[in-house]
Amino acid sequence: MAVFLMLLLLPWSAGGAAVCRHCPGPLQNGSVVAQYCASQAGTKSEGRCCWEQGTHPERLLGLDLSNCSLSSLPPGLDEATTTVVLDLTKNPLTLLPNSSFLGFTQLQTLVVPLALKCPGGNSAWEEVTTNGSSRFCQGQRNHCNSSKELAWLCPEDAACAPDGPGLVQCLCKSPFHGYKCLREGTFPMLLFCGILGAVTLSLSLLLWGTQRRKAKKP
């Protein structure tokens, strides 16, 4: 019971907390994350992160990974999808794949080294500017609202939804589901779980029987 309560009290998720501790020390003085955190009421800084207080779990708003000697994006970044401000400056990054920001629908300010482009391209942002050795990608655009050209990506019974800078996803409209939202009606969850459980149990028994016979052999 005590362990369960401790898990509930952990901020947001283990993955998000791990990202906050990826670089030593607090928020860098003058970083966009530090400025954002100071300008927002009801926030607190912890390691390289800025958290929104008063929510359960607490929501990660800002992530400062500037000057962390990063040659690639750190593991666990996908656990920080609620981030509004992210600073990646002063790092020897050479590649910034668009898929790295899948699910970052709340991201409004991303600062990257000047050598890198904004993920999704300039069209994915309201404003792209440069300042010294940094590139500022600001105001993530919702391509589902701003571009009619993307409508063909989704099947007839699905709706377009943003999924990160320059990324979209197709969500099936009720009561459709399945591949290309071609199936209508409620998803047969009980039947699916029953079949999956039966297959798993059968494979487990088969493996247990074969391994047991091998163990009995001298």
Disulfide bonds with the S-S distance in Angstrom:
Cys20-Cys49 1.97
Cys23-Cys68 1.83
Cys37-Cys50 2.44
Cys118-Cys137 2.03
Cys144-Cys160 1.98
Cys154-Cys170 2.14
Cys172-Cys181 2.01
